[in-house]
Amino acid sequence: MSWFNQKQNAVLGLDISTAAVKLLELSKLGTRYRVESYAVAPLPQEAFVDKNIANVDIIAEAVKVAIKQSGTKLRQACVAVSGSAVMSKVITIPASLADEEIEDQVLDEASQYVPYALDEVNLDFEVQRINEANPQMLDVLLVASRKENVNDRVEALTKAGLKTKIVDVEAFAIENAFALLIDQLDGSTEGKTYAVADVGATMATLSIVHDGHTVYTREQGFGGRQLTEEIQRRYGFSYEEAGLAKKRGGLPESYMTDVLEPFKKAMVQQISRSMQFFISSSANRTVDGIVLAGGCASIPGIETLMEQTLGITAYVANPFISMALSNKVKPQSLSADAPALMLACGLALRSFD
């Protein structure tokens, strides 16, 4: 069964993270995109355990809340699985193969690389280009994920009244959304290398995008939940109270210096470490700038601290900067949520493949 590359029209981008369900609906008129609707529905801690969905019913209820809040009429969706749940590899096959022979050849090759029985995985592939070293061969991207990673998401959407049309990979969705940031990044990205640091509630993912294509990804267990838990511990709040205080303010004056600043420094350190892994593993590659995405990108002053520490320009992602908005969308709310909607945006863009 093909999951990762089905081409369908009009799908909701649905980012199911450990802390929230983020829903986004886009339309397009000519060359300009328009945000039709969006919503963010929080998830309780017990929805996920170790990055895996632990309670499908809780996810389904949050999806229903997001659908109701957004007012969308679409009932087809695109979701994603995380990089750690996916095996991807570029393989080479003879360019002389007929279309009907390619799938057989890829499946034969896949059995050598996928560390599970093929009937335990959802697998897809895409022919990318002629191999640079050997024009007689084609480069083919092979992607596989264990069925439970896919099935849990499909089941949650089904229970919420949606049909899953596409299951994407988070890194591919981020790459898709990155193409919308060109104006924000001072023009063309041609020949340039950017880091995209997506820091959510429990996971920090660094993607390196060179010439518009993802060439490296690295995940680390770090995120905004650590800040929430520190607020909870220090000020005697419940987890829910700490989360609300983090967003709405009203914390003691000591919060900025004693809690927030150390968290910001830890976040920069995590991203810096991931970038060093990339730089040390690549040949003379420099990074031209860094894009901050995810909920933690909205922390005031984080881009300034990032620039001071890394010595490169930092941008807070806003993929909607050149988009029109429907009258259902409040500009101020969307602007505040924009960095956290980067992944949902990349998924919603699959409507226009």
N, C-alpha and C positions, 0 to 999 in steps of 0.2 A: 504494500500500500504506500502511495506517495503522500508525504505529509509536508515536506519543507518547501515545495516549489509549485503548489497549485496556484493557477492564475484565476482569480475570481474578482468580481466587481463589488464595490460597496461593502466593506467590512469594518467593523468596529476594531480599533486597536485596544486590546485588553491586557494590561500589565498586571499580573498577579504576583505581588512581591510578598515578603514576610510580614509587612506592616500594613499594607493597604491594597485595594483593588483600584487601579486607575483606568478609566474608560475614556476614549477619545474618538470622536467622529469627524472626519474631514470630507469636504467636497472640493471640486476643482472646476473653475470656469476659465477656459483658455489655458494660460500658463500659471494662473494664480490660485493658490489653495485658500480654502476658507474653513475656519473652525465652526462646525455646526453645533456641537455640544460636547461637554466633557463633565466628568465627575470623579471625585476621589472618595472612596468608602473605606474607613479604617478596618483593620482586622485585629482580633484579640491575639494574645501571645500563643494560645494553644492551637491556632490554625496551622502552624508549621512546627516541625521538629527537625532540627539539623538540615534546614533548607528544603526538606521534603514536606509535601502536603500531608498533614496528619488528620484533618477533618474536612472532607469534601463538602459536607452540608454547610459548615460555617462559611466556606469560600462561596458556595452557591448563594447563600443569603446576602453576602456582601455584594456580589454581582447584581442581584436583584435591586439592592439599595442604589447602586451606581446607575443602573438603567432608569430607575424611577427619578432619581435626582437630575439626570441629564435630560430626560424627556425624549431620548432617541427613539426612533421607530425601527431602526435597523435590527435585524435578528440574526445576522451572520457576523462571526468574529474571527479575529486573528490573535492567537496567544503565542507565547514563546517559552522555551525551556532554557535554563541557564547553561552557561558554557561548561560548568563542571559536570553537567548531566549529559553532555554531548561528546561524541568522538568525531572529529573531523580530520580529513586527510586529503591532500591532493595526490591523486594517482595518475599514471599515464597509461593510455591505451592506444592501439594503432589507429591512425587517422583514416585508414582505408575501410574501416568497419561500416557496414550499412546501419541505418538507424535501429532496425530491429535486432541487430547483433550487439549493439552497444550495451543494452541492459544486461544481457547474459554475461558479457565480458566483465561489467562492473560488479555484478553479483559474485562472480567467480573470484575477482580480486578482493571483494569485501570480506569474504570468508577468511582471508589471510590476515586482515587488519582488525576486524571487529572482535573484541575479546569475549563475545557471547555468541551463542547459537543464533543464526539469523532469524529464526522464528521467535526469538525473545526481544527483537528490536524493531523499531520503525526506522526505515532507512530511505534515503533519497540521494540523488546525485544531480549535478549540473555540469554539462560540458562548458568549460570556460574559454580556452584558447588553444592555439597551436603551441606546442612546447618549444621554448626558445632554443634549447640545446639540440633538439632533434625535430625538424619539421615533419617527420613521418609519424609523429606521435601527438596525441591530444592531452592536455591537462584537464582532469575531471575532478571536481570537488565532491568528495564522498562524506556524507553526514549520517550518523546513526545515534539513536538514543534508546535506552531500554523502554519497553512498552509502558511500564507503570508510570514513568515520568510524563508521558503523553496522555495516557488514559485518565489519570487523576484530573488533569485540566479539562479534558473533553467531558468527563462526567460532571464536573462542577458547572460547566457552561450549560450542559443539557438540562441539569436540574434547575438552572436559572432561566430556562426558556430560550437559550441561544443555540445556534448551530455552529460548530467549529469548522470553519472552511480552510484555515491554514494554521499549521503549527510551525513557527519560525524558531530561529536561534537568537538569543539576546544580542550576541555580538553582531549578527547581520542586521538586526533592527537598529542598533546604535549607528552602524555604518550608514544605513538608509537615512536616518534623521540627520546625521552629520552633514549630508549634502545641502541641507537647508541653512547651514550656518555660515555659508561663504560670505555673505554681506557683513555678518558680525565679525568675521575673521579678516577684515580689511582686504577683501577681494579674492583672487584665485588661490586655490589650494594646490594647484598643479606643481608637482615636484617637491612639495613641502611635506613635513612630517609633524603631525599633531598628536598629543596625548589626550585621550578622553577619560576622565576620572569620574566614574559613576558611583557615588557613595550613598547608599540607601540606609535602611534601618540596621541590617545585619551583615551586609556584604559590600566591600569596596572592589570594584572591577576597573582595571586599567586596560584600555584598548589603545593601541598605537595605530593611527591611520596615516598611511603614506600614499600620496597621490590619490586620495579618495578611497583607498582600499585598506581594510584591516589586515595588518601583518603580524600582530602580536596581541595576546590578551593574557591577563593574569588576575586571578581572584584572591582576595584575602578576607578573612573573617573579621571585619571591622565595620562599625556603622553607628548611626544615630541612637540606636538602642542603648549603647554604652553611656551616652550623655544622659538619656532619660533615667537610666538606673542610678547614675551618680546623683542626679537631682533627688530621686526617690530616697536614696540612702542618707544624703546629707541633710535634707529638710523634712524627713519623716512623712513624705507623701505616699499614697498608693501609686502603683505604676501608671494608672489612668490619670490621676491628678498631676503626676510629674510630666506626663506627655502634654497635657493641656497647658500647664505652666510654661513649658518650653516654648510652645507656640504663641501663647497670648501674653506672656510677660507677667509682671507682678511678683517676681522673685526678689529676695533680699539683694542689697547693693553688692554684697560679697560674691554674688553669683558670677558676675562678669570675670573677675580676676581669679577666683578660687576654683571655678568649675568650667566656664566656657572657654577661657583662654587655654588652659591645659588640654582641653579636648581638641581645640583647633590645631594646636601644635602637634598633637598625636596624629591627627588626620593628615596634616602635611607630611609628617614623618613616614606614615604608611605609604602615601602616594610616591614620595621621593624614593623610598626603598624599592617599590615596584618598578619605577623608571630606571633605577640603577641596574636592576636585573635585565631590563631590555637593552640598555646601552652597552652593558658588558657582554651581551650575547650577540650583538649586531656589529657589522663592520663599519666603523667610522660614521655612524649615523647620529646626527644631532636632532634635537626636537625643537621645532620652531615656536611652539606655543602649547598651552594646555587648556582644555575646555572642562569646566566643572559641571557635572550633572548629578541628578539624584537629589533627595531631600536635603542632604547636608550642604549642597551648593548654595542654599539660601541663607546660610549663617552669615550675618553681617561681617564684612572685612576678611572673609576667608580667601578671596582672590588676591587681596593685597599681601597677605601673609605668604601665600603661595608664590607670588612673584618675588618677594624679598628672599625667600628661601631657595627657590629653584633658579632664579635669575632669568626667567623667560616670562613672556606675557601670558596672563591668565584671563580667561573669559568665563562668565557664568552663562551657561547655555540657555538660549531662548529660540527654539526652532520656529516660533510663531511670529517672529519679529516683522516679517513681510507679508503675513497672512491677513485676509479679511476675517471679520468675526460676525457671526449671526447675532440677532438681538437677544438670543437666549444666553449668550456668553458675556460675563462681566469682565471687561479688560483688566481691571486691577487684580481680580482674583486669578485670572489666567496668567498674568505676569508673575504673580507670587508663586504659582504652582509650576511655571514653565520648566525649571530645571528638573523637577521630579517627573515630568511628562515626556522626557526625551525618548524613553523606550516605547511608551504607548504611541508616540508620534511615528516612530519608525515602523511600528506594526500597522498603524492606520494607513500609512502610505502604500501598503500592499494592495489597497483598493485600485491603485492606478498602474499596476504592473502591466 
